[in-house]
C-alpha cells in the first residue's frame, strides 16, 4: 500500500518548523519601514495559520491598517492571498476565490514579487482542486501557471519545489518514467542552491521510491546513498521518517529482511516523535508487507492492525486496500469466516471491472465457511441419528458435485471468452503496430531527407563563408590598403579630393565589416575553433540590443561535442533568438544551457507576446518547424510553454 502523497501547500512550506515567533516579533520591532513591517506581519500570520486562526487573522488586520485607506493592487493581493492561507483547510471555495482574486489584482504587475505571489496563489488553488479529487487539474495548473511564474520571478526554490511536485503527481498516476525526468530537473535546480539540504533530501527520497516502482534497484540505492549524505546536514529533519521508510522498502524488495525491519523501526521512532499519523501508518503497513512477504502471517497481522488504527486518515482507496489485506492475512491464517467478512465488505465497494474476480474469491470462501458449518452440524447430530448424518453427507456431496460442475462450466466459458477477446485484441494491436510502423518509416524517411538537406545547407554555408572571407574579403582589404597608400603618398596633389577618398575608405571599412557579419552568420568561426559555450555567448552578445536584452546562462557545459550536435544546437538557439526579437517583440530573452549526466538541457525563455500552443491553433511557421525537425534528428524532446502576452518558454532535452 502506498499512502497517497499530497503536495504540501505553499503557505505551509513557507513557515519553517524551527522558526520561532519571538524572532519574527523582534524583526517586526526593528523593521525600518512600513513595507518591511507588513511583510513580517504577514509572515507571522502565515506561521499561525495552521496553529491559531484567530491570532493569524489579527496579524493580517494589523498589516491592513499599515497599508492605509488606499492600498495598491499588490497590497490588496497580499491580503487576499494570506487570508486564503488561513481558511485554506476550512473554507475551500472561499479560499479558491481569494487566490483567484489575488491573481486578478496582480495580472498587470510585472515585478518579481508579484510573480512570486501569483505562482504561490496558483499552486495553492491547484492543491485545493486536488483535495476535491481533481489531481489532473492540479498537474495542469502547476505546469502551465505556477512553474512559469516561479521562473519569471527568478525564485529557484519555488521552481525546484514545483518540478518536484510534478514528479510526485506523475508518480501517483504511475507514469514513473516521466516522473523521473521531473525529479532530475528538480535535483538540477536545487544543486545550484547552497544549503538546500532538505530540498535535495526530499527529491532524492521520492526519486528512490520511483525507481523501486520501476524495479531499478541500483538507481534506488544510489539515490538513497545521496539522501543519507544530505540527512547528515539536517539530522533532525521531518523527512527522516520518509528516508528510513524508503530505505526499508528497498531492503524488502531485495529480500534483506533484518535490514528492512531495522530501517522501518528507525523511521517509526521519528514518525511517532513528530506525531505524523500518515508516516506512522505507512511504516506500519511496510512492516506488515515485510512479514507477509516472508510468510510470517501472525506477525504481519499485528502490524496490519496497528496500521488500521489510522483509518480515519485514509482515502477510500487505502481503506479498501487495508480491508483486502486483512482478508488475505486472515485467509492465510485459516480464519475463513473472518476473511469472508472482510472480503465481502471490500467487494461491495469495489469498482465494476474488479467485481467478477472478487465474486469468485467470495464464492470460494463462502463454500469453505459453509463446509465448516455443515461439518459442525453433522458432528452435533451424529449421536442422535446416523441415518440423518448419512443423508446430510449425501446431500453435501451432491451439492459439491453440482457446484463443481457449475464452476467448471463457468471456468470453461470464461476461458473461451478470454481467448476470443485476447485474439481480437491481438489483431487490433497488430493493425496498430503496422500503422505505427508505416508512420515511423515515413517519419524516418522524412527526417533522413531533411538531414541531407541540412548537411547540404551547412556545407554550402561553409563554402560561401570561406569564399566570402578568403576571396571577396581579401580583395576589399587590398583595395582599402591601396587607397590608403594613395591618400598618404599624394596628399598634396589630392588635397581637394582627399575627403572623397577618405569617404571611399570608410565605405570599404563598412563593406568589410558587413562581409564579416554575413560570413559569421553563415558559419561562425568561434563554434568550430572554440566550442559551443563561447559561440553561444558570442551569439547572445551579438543579438543583445538596447531594445532586447539577451542573457546567456551556461552551467556545466562540456568542452567537446560532435560537430553535427554543435551546429544543430547553435542553429536552434539562433532561430529561437530571431523569433523572440522579430515575432515575439520581447524585451528580455534568457538562454540557459546545462548538462546533467548524459542529457543536454536547453531552455530559451522570453517575455514577449506569446504564441498559441493548442492543437486547433493556426499552423506554425517554417522556423519552428525547422527547430522541431532538428530536435527530432537528435532524438531529443521539445516542450513549449506559452500564454498570450505572458512570454514563451522552449525546453529542449537532447540525449548525448
C-alpha positions in Angstrom: 0.0 0.0 0.0 1.2 3.5 -0.8 -0.5 6.2 1.2 -1.4 8.9 -1.3 1.3 11.6 -1.3 -0.4 15.0 -1.4 1.7 18.1 -2.2 2.2 20.3 0.8 0.5 23.7 0.4 2.9 26.5 -0.3 1.9 28.5 2.8 2.7 25.6 5.0 6.1 25.2 3.4 7.0 28.9 3.9 6.7 28.7 7.7 9.6 26.6 8.9 9.0 24.4 11.9 12.2 25.8 13.5 11.2 29.4 13.2 10.0 30.9 16.5 7.5 33.7 16.8 9.8 35.7 19.1 12.4 36.1 16.4 9.7 37.3 14.0 8.4 39.7 16.5 11.9 41.0 17.1 12.2 41.6 13.3 8.9 43.4 13.3 10.0 45.7 16.1 13.3 46.7 14.3 11.8 47.0 10.8 12.7 50.4 9.4 9.7 50.9 7.0 6.0 50.1 6.9 6.6 47.9 3.9 9.0 45.7 5.9 6.6 45.6 8.9 3.8 44.5 6.6 6.0 41.6 5.3 6.9 40.5 8.8 3.2 40.7 10.0 2.2 38.5 7.1 5.0 36.1 7.9 3.6 35.9 11.4 0.1 35.3 10.1 1.5 32.5 7.9 3.2 30.9 10.9 0.0 30.8 12.9 -2.4 29.9 10.1 -2.1 26.2 10.8 -2.0 26.7 14.6 -4.2 29.5 15.8 -6.5 31.1 13.1 -7.6 33.9 15.5 -4.0 35.1 16.0 -3.3 34.7 12.3 -6.2 36.9 11.4 -5.1 39.5 13.9 -1.7 39.9 12.2 -3.4 40.2 8.8 -5.6 43.0 10.2 -2.6 44.9 11.6 -0.9 44.6 8.2 -4.1 46.0 6.6 -4.0 49.0 8.9 -0.4 49.8 7.9 -1.4 49.8 4.3 -3.6 52.8 4.8 -7.0 53.7 3.4 -6.0 53.3 -0.3 -3.8 50.2 -0.7 -2.4 49.4 -4.1 -3.3 46.3 -6.1 -0.2 44.5 -4.9 -1.1 45.1 -1.2 -4.7 44.1 -1.9 -3.5 40.9 -3.5 -1.3 40.2 -0.4 -4.4 40.5 1.9 -6.4 38.1 -0.4 -3.6 35.6 -0.6 -2.7 35.4 3.1 -6.4 35.4 4.2 -6.9 32.4 1.9 -3.9 30.7 3.5 -5.7 31.0 6.9 -9.0 29.5 5.7 -7.3 27.0 3.4 -8.4 23.8 5.1 -11.8 25.1 6.5 -13.5 27.0 3.6 -12.2 25.6 0.4 -14.4 27.5 -2.0 -13.8 30.9 -0.3 -10.0 30.2 -0.3 -10.1 29.3 -4.0 -12.0 32.6 -4.7 -9.4 34.5 -2.7 -6.5 33.1 -4.6 -8.1 33.9 -7.9 -8.8 37.5 -6.7 -5.1 37.9 -5.9 -4.2 36.6 -9.4 -6.6 39.1 -11.0 -5.2 42.0 -8.9 -1.6 41.2 -10.0 -2.4 40.4 -13.6 -0.9 43.8 -14.7 2.1 43.7 -12.3 5.5 42.8 -13.8 7.7 42.7 -10.7 9.4 39.5 -9.3 7.4 39.9 -6.0 4.1 39.9 -8.0 5.2 36.9 -10.0 6.1 35.1 -6.7 2.6 35.7 -5.2 0.9 34.7 -8.5 2.9 31.5 -8.6 2.0 30.6 -5.0 -1.6 31.5 -5.5 -2.0 29.2 -8.5 -0.2 26.4 -6.7 -2.4 26.6 -3.6 -5.5 26.9 -5.9 -4.4 23.7 -7.6 -3.9 21.9 -4.3 -7.4 22.7 -3.3 -8.6 21.2 -6.6 -6.5 18.1 -5.8 -8.2 17.8 -2.4 -11.5 17.9 -4.4 -10.3 14.8 -6.4 -9.1 16.9 -9.4 -5.5 15.8 -9.4 -5.2 16.2 -13.2 -6.2 19.8 -13.0 -3.6 20.4 -10.3 -0.9 18.9 -12.6 -2.0 21.2 -15.5 -2.1 24.3 -13.3 1.4 23.6 -11.9 2.9 23.1 -15.4 1.1 26.0 -17.1 0.8 28.5 -14.3 2.7 28.1 -11.1 6.0 26.9 -12.7 6.3 29.6 -15.4 5.5 32.4 -12.8 8.1 31.0 -10.5 10.7 31.1 -13.3 9.7 34.7 -14.2 10.1 35.6 -10.5 13.6 34.1 -10.5 12.7 32.0 -7.4 14.8 28.8 -7.8 13.4 27.3 -4.6 9.8 27.6 -5.9 10.9 26.2 -9.3 12.6 23.2 -7.7 9.6 22.6 -5.4 7.1 22.7 -8.4 9.3 20.4 -10.5 9.4 18.0 -7.6 5.6 18.2 -7.1 5.0 17.4 -10.8 7.2 14.4 -10.3 5.1 13.3 -7.3 1.8 13.7 -9.2 3.1 11.7 -12.2 4.4 9.0 -9.8 0.9 8.8 -8.2 -0.7 8.2 -11.6 2.0 5.6 -12.3 3.8 7.5 -15.1 7.1 6.6 -13.5 9.5 7.3 -16.4 8.2 10.9 -16.9 8.2 11.4 -13.1 11.9 10.6 -13.1 12.5 13.3 -15.7 11.0 16.0 -13.4 12.8 14.6 -10.3 16.1 15.1 -12.3 15.1 18.7 -13.2 14.3 19.4 -9.6 17.7 18.0 -8.4 19.5 20.1 -11.1 17.7 23.2 -9.8 18.5 22.6 -6.1 22.1 21.7 -6.9 22.6 25.4 -7.8 21.3 26.5 -4.3 23.7 26.5 -1.4 22.3 24.9 1.8 19.3 23.3 0.1 19.9 20.1 2.0 16.2 19.3 2.9 15.0 20.1 -0.6 17.5 17.7 -2.1 16.8 15.1 0.6 13.1 15.1 -0.2 13.6 14.8 -4.0 16.2 12.0 -3.6 13.9 10.0 -1.3 11.0 10.3 -3.8 13.2 9.6 -6.8 14.4 6.4 -5.0 10.7 5.4 -4.4 10.0 6.0 -8.1 13.0 3.8 -9.1 11.6 1.0 -6.8 8.3 1.1 -8.8 10.4 0.8 -12.0 12.4 -2.1 -10.4 15.6 -0.1 -10.9 17.2 -1.1 -7.7 20.7 0.2 -8.5 19.2 3.6 -9.2 17.2 3.5 -6.0 20.2 2.6 -3.9 22.4 5.3 -5.5 19.7 8.0 -4.6 19.3 6.6 -1.1 23.1 7.0 -0.5 23.0 10.6 -1.7 19.9 11.2 0.5 21.8 9.8 3.5 24.6 12.3 2.9 22.0 15.2 2.8 20.5 13.8 6.1 23.8 14.3 7.9 23.5 18.0 7.3 19.9 18.1 8.7 19.8 15.1 11.1 16.5 16.3 12.8 14.7 16.8 9.6 11.0 15.9 9.4 11.8 13.9 6.3 14.0 11.4 8.2 10.9 9.1 8.7 10.3 9.1 4.9 14.0 8.3 4.3 14.1 5.3 6.6 10.8 4.1 5.3 12.1 4.2 1.7 15.4 2.6 2.7 13.4 -0.2 4.4 11.3 -0.7 1.3 14.4 -1.1 -0.8 15.8 -3.8 1.6 12.4 -5.5 1.5 12.5 -5.6 -2.3 16.0 -7.2 -2.4 14.9 -9.7 0.3 17.1 -8.5 3.2 14.5 -8.8 6.0 16.6 -7.8 9.0 18.0 -4.6 7.4 14.5 -3.7 6.3 13.0 -4.1 9.8 15.8 -2.0 11.3 15.2 0.8 8.9 11.4 0.7 9.5 12.0 0.8 13.3 14.2 4.0 12.9 11.5 5.6 10.7 8.8 4.6 13.1 10.6 6.3 16.0 10.9 9.6 14.0 7.2 9.4 12.8 5.8 8.8 16.3 8.0 11.6 17.8 6.6 14.0 15.2 3.1 12.8 15.7 2.9 12.2 12.0 -0.1 9.8 11.6 0.3 9.4 7.8 4.0 8.4 8.1 3.3 6.1 11.1 0.5 4.2 9.2 2.7 3.9 6.1 5.6 2.4 8.1 3.3 0.0 10.0 2.0 -1.2 6.7 5.5 -1.7 5.3 6.4 -3.8 8.4 3.2 -5.8 7.6 4.3 -6.2 4.0 7.8 -7.4 5.0 6.5 -10.1 7.3 3.8 -11.0 4.7 6.5 -11.5 2.0 8.4 -13.8 4.3 5.2 -15.7 5.2 5.2 -14.8 8.9 1.4 -14.1 8.9 0.8 -13.8 12.7 3.4 -11.1 13.0 2.2 -9.5 9.8 -1.4 -9.3 11.1 -0.2 -7.5 14.2 1.3 -4.6 12.2 -1.6 -4.5 9.8 -4.0 -4.0 12.7 -1.7 -1.2 14.0 -1.8 0.5 10.6 -5.6 0.2 10.5 -5.8 2.3 13.7 -5.2 5.3 11.4 -8.1 4.5 9.1 -9.6 8.0 9.7 -6.6 9.5 7.7 -7.2 7.3 4.7 -8.6 7.8 1.3 -11.4 5.4 0.2 -8.8 3.6 -1.9 -6.5 2.9 1.0 -9.4 1.8 3.3 -10.4 -0.7 0.7 -6.7 -1.8 0.4 -6.5 -2.4 4.1 -9.7 -4.5 4.1 -8.4 -6.6 1.2 -5.1 -7.2 3.0 -6.9 -8.1 6.2 -8.9 -10.6 4.3 -5.7 -12.0 2.8 -3.9 -12.4 6.1 -7.0 -14.0 7.8 -7.2 -16.4 4.8 -3.5 -17.4 5.2 -4.1 -17.9 8.9 -7.1 -20.2 8.2 -9.7 -17.9 9.6 -12.1 -18.3 6.7 -15.2 -16.8 8.4 -13.3 -13.5 9.2 -11.7 -13.5 5.8 -15.1 -13.9 4.1 -16.5 -10.9 6.1 -13.6 -8.6 5.2 -13.6 -9.6 1.6 -17.4 -9.2 1.3 -17.1 -5.6 2.6 -14.2 -5.0 0.2 -16.1 -6.4 -2.8 -19.3 -4.3 -2.2 -17.3 -1.1 -2.5 -15.1 -2.2 -5.5 -15.4 -0.8 -9.0 -17.3 -2.8 -11.6 -14.3 -4.0 -13.5 -13.0 -5.9 -10.4 -16.3 -7.4 -9.2 -16.1 -10.6 -11.2 -12.7 -11.6 -9.8 -13.9 -10.7 -6.3 -17.1 -12.8 -6.7 -15.1 -15.9 -7.4 -13.0 -15.4 -4.2 -16.1 -14.7 -2.1 -17.7 -17.9 -3.5 -14.7 -19.9 -2.6 -14.5 -18.5 0.9 -18.3 -18.9 1.3 -18.1 -22.6 0.4 -15.3 -23.1 2.8 -17.3 -21.4 5.5 -20.5 -23.3 4.8 -18.4 -26.6 4.7 -17.1 -25.9 8.2 -20.6 -25.1 9.5 -22.1 -28.2 8.0 -19.4 -30.4 9.4 -20.1 -28.9 12.9 -23.8 -29.7 12.5 -23.0 -33.3 11.4 -20.8 -33.7 14.5 -23.6 -32.5 16.8 -26.2 -34.7 15.2 -24.1 -37.8 14.7 -25.1 -39.4 18.1 -28.8 -38.6 17.5 -29.4 -40.0 14.1 -26.8 -41.9 12.0 -29.2 -42.0 9.0 -29.7 -38.3 9.1 -25.9 -37.8 9.1 -25.6 -40.1 6.0 -28.3 -38.1 4.3 -26.6 -34.9 5.0 -23.3 -36.2 3.7 -25.1 -37.4 0.6 -26.7 -34.0 0.0 -23.4 -32.3 0.7 -21.6 -34.4 -2.0 -24.4 -33.7 -4.4 -24.0 -30.0 -3.7 -20.3 -30.2 -4.2 -20.7 -32.1 -7.4 -23.3 -29.7 -8.8 -21.2 -26.7 -7.6 -18.0 -28.2 -9.1 -19.8 -28.8 -12.4 -21.2 -25.3 -12.5 -17.8 -23.9 -11.6 -16.1 -25.9 -14.3 -18.7 -24.8 -16.9 -18.2 -21.2 -15.8 -14.5 -21.6 -16.0 -14.6 -23.0 -19.5 -17.0 -20.3 -20.7 -14.8 -17.6 -19.1 -11.7 -19.1 -20.6 -13.3 -19.3 -24.1 -14.4 -15.7 -23.8 -11.0 -14.5 -22.7 -9.4 -16.4 -25.6 -11.7 -14.8 -28.1 -11.2 -11.4 -26.6 -7.4 -11.9 -26.5 -7.3 -12.9 -30.2 -9.4 -9.8 -31.0 -7.1 -7.5 -29.1 -4.1 -9.1 -30.7 -5.5 -8.4 -34.1 -6.2 -4.8 -33.2 -2.7 -4.5 -31.7 -1.1 -5.9 -34.8 -3.0 -3.5 -37.0 -2.0 -0.6 -34.7 1.6 -1.7 -34.8 1.5 -2.0 -38.6 0.1 1.5 -38.9 2.6 2.8 -36.4 5.5 1.2 -38.3 4.3 2.8 -41.5 4.2 6.2 -39.8 7.6 5.6 -38.3 9.1 4.6 -41.7 7.6 7.8 -43.3 8.9 9.9 -40.4 12.4 8.3 -40.7 12.4 8.9 -44.4 11.3 12.5 -43.9 14.0 13.1 -41.3 16.6 11.4 -43.5 15.7 13.7 -46.3 15.7 16.7 -44.0 19.1 15.7 -42.6 20.5 15.5 -46.1 19.1 19.0 -46.8 20.6 20.3 -43.6 24.0 18.8 -44.3 23.9 20.3 -47.8 22.9 23.7 -46.4 25.7 23.7 -43.8 28.3 22.6 -46.4 27.1 25.3 -48.8 27.1 27.9 -46.0 30.6 26.8 -45.0 31.8 27.1 -48.6 30.2 30.5 -49.1 31.6 31.8 -45.8 35.1 30.7 -46.8 34.8 32.1 -50.3 33.5 35.5 -49.0 36.1 35.7 -46.2 39.1 34.5 -48.2 38.1 35.8 -51.7 36.0 38.9 -51.7 37.2 39.9 -48.2 40.8 39.8 -49.3 40.0 41.8 -52.4 38.2 44.5 -50.4 41.0 44.7 -47.9 43.6 45.0 -50.7 41.6 47.9 -52.3 41.4 49.6 -49.0 45.2 49.4 -48.5 45.9 50.7 -51.9 43.5 53.7 -51.5 45.0 54.4 -48.1 48.5 54.3 -49.7 47.4 56.7 -52.5 46.0 59.2 -50.0 49.2 59.1 -47.9 51.7 59.4 -50.8 49.8 62.0 -52.8 48.5 64.2 -50.0 49.4 67.5 -51.6 48.3 66.6 -55.2 45.0 65.2 -54.0 44.2 67.8 -51.3 41.0 68.8 -52.9 40.0 65.1 -53.4 41.1 63.8 -50.0 37.6 64.0 -48.4 36.1 61.9 -51.2 39.0 59.4 -51.0 38.6 59.1 -47.2 34.8 58.5 -47.6 35.6 55.7 -50.1 37.9 54.2 -47.5 35.2 54.4 -44.8 32.7 52.7 -47.1 35.2 49.9 -47.8 35.6 49.5 -44.0 31.9 49.2 -43.6 31.8 46.7 -46.5 34.5 44.6 -44.9 32.6 44.6 -41.6 29.3 43.7 -43.3 31.1 40.9 -45.2 32.5 39.6 -41.9 29.0 39.7 -40.4 27.5 37.7 -43.3 30.4 35.2 -43.2 29.9 34.8 -39.4 26.2 34.1 -39.7 26.9 31.5 -42.4 29.4 29.6 -40.3 30.7 31.2 -37.0 34.4 30.6 -36.5 34.1 30.5 -32.7 31.8 27.5 -32.9 34.4 25.4 -34.8 37.5 26.8 -33.1 36.5 27.4 -29.5 33.4 25.2 -28.9 29.7 25.6 -28.0 29.8 27.9 -24.9 31.9 30.7 -26.4 30.0 30.5 -29.7 26.6 30.8 -27.9 28.0 33.6 -25.7 29.2 35.4 -28.8 25.8 34.9 -30.5 23.8 36.2 -27.5 26.1 39.2 -27.2 25.6 39.9 -30.9 21.8 39.7 -30.6 21.8 41.9 -27.4 20.4 45.3 -28.2 19.0 48.2 -26.2 15.5 47.1 -27.3 16.1 43.4 -26.4 18.3 42.2 -23.6 19.7 38.7 -24.2 21.2 36.9 -21.3 23.3 33.7 -21.6 23.4 31.4 -18.5 25.7 28.3 -19.1 26.0 25.5 -16.4 28.4 22.5 -16.7 28.6 22.6 -20.5 31.1 20.1 -21.9 34.1 21.2 -23.8 33.9 18.8 -26.7 30.8 17.8 -28.7 30.4 16.2 -32.2 30.3 18.8 -35.0 26.7 17.9 -36.1 25.5 18.5 -32.5 27.4 21.8 -32.2 25.9 23.1 -35.4 22.3 21.9 -34.6 22.3 23.5 -31.1 23.8 26.7 -32.5 21.2 26.9 -35.3 18.3 26.1 -32.8 19.4 29.0 -30.5 19.9 31.3 -33.5 16.4 30.6 -34.8 14.8 31.0 -31.3 16.5 34.3 -30.7 15.5 35.6 -34.1 11.8 34.6 -33.4 11.9 36.3 -30.0 13.3 39.5 -31.4 11.3 39.7 -34.7 8.0 38.0 -33.9 7.5 37.9 -30.1 8.7 41.5 -29.7 10.4 40.5 -26.4 12.3 43.0 -24.3 14.2 40.2 -22.4 15.4 36.8 -23.5 17.2 34.2 -21.3 19.2 31.3 -22.8 20.1 28.6 -20.3 22.3 25.6 -21.3 23.3 22.7 -19.0 24.4 19.1 -19.0 23.3 16.5 -16.4 24.9 13.1 -16.8 24.2 12.1 -20.4 21.5 14.7 -21.2 21.9 18.2 -22.6 19.2 20.7 -21.5 18.5 23.9 -23.4 15.9 26.5 -22.3 15.1 29.7 -24.1 12.6 32.0 -22.4 11.2 35.4 -23.4 8.7 37.9 -22.1 7.1 38.6 -25.5 3.6 38.3 -26.7 3.5 34.5 -26.6 2.2 32.1 -29.2 -0.8 29.6 -29.5 0.1 26.1 -28.4 -3.3 24.3 -28.6 -3.9 21.6 -31.2 -6.5 23.7 -33.0 -4.2 26.8 -33.2 -3.1 28.1 -36.7 -0.2 26.3 -38.4 3.2 27.4 -37.1 5.9 29.0 -39.3 8.8 27.4 -41.1 11.3 28.4 -38.4 9.5 26.4 -35.6 9.1 23.5 -38.0 12.9 23.6 -38.6 13.5 23.6 -34.9 11.2 20.6 -34.3 13.0 18.7 -37.2 16.5 19.4 -35.8 15.4 18.2 -32.3 13.9 15.1 -33.8 17.1 14.4 -35.7 19.0 14.5 -32.4 16.4 12.1 -30.8 15.5 14.9 -28.4 12.3 16.3 -27.0 10.8 19.8 -27.2 8.3 21.3 -24.8 6.7 24.7 -25.5 5.0 26.6 -22.7 3.3 29.9 -23.7 0.4 32.1 -22.7 -0.8 35.2 -24.6 1.1 38.3 -23.6 3.0 36.3 -20.9 6.0 35.1 -22.9 7.2 31.7 -24.2 9.5 29.1 -22.8 11.1 26.4 -25.0 12.5 23.5 -23.0 14.7 21.1 -25.1 16.3 17.8 -23.9 18.9 16.1 -26.1 20.4 12.7 -25.1 24.2 12.7 -25.7 
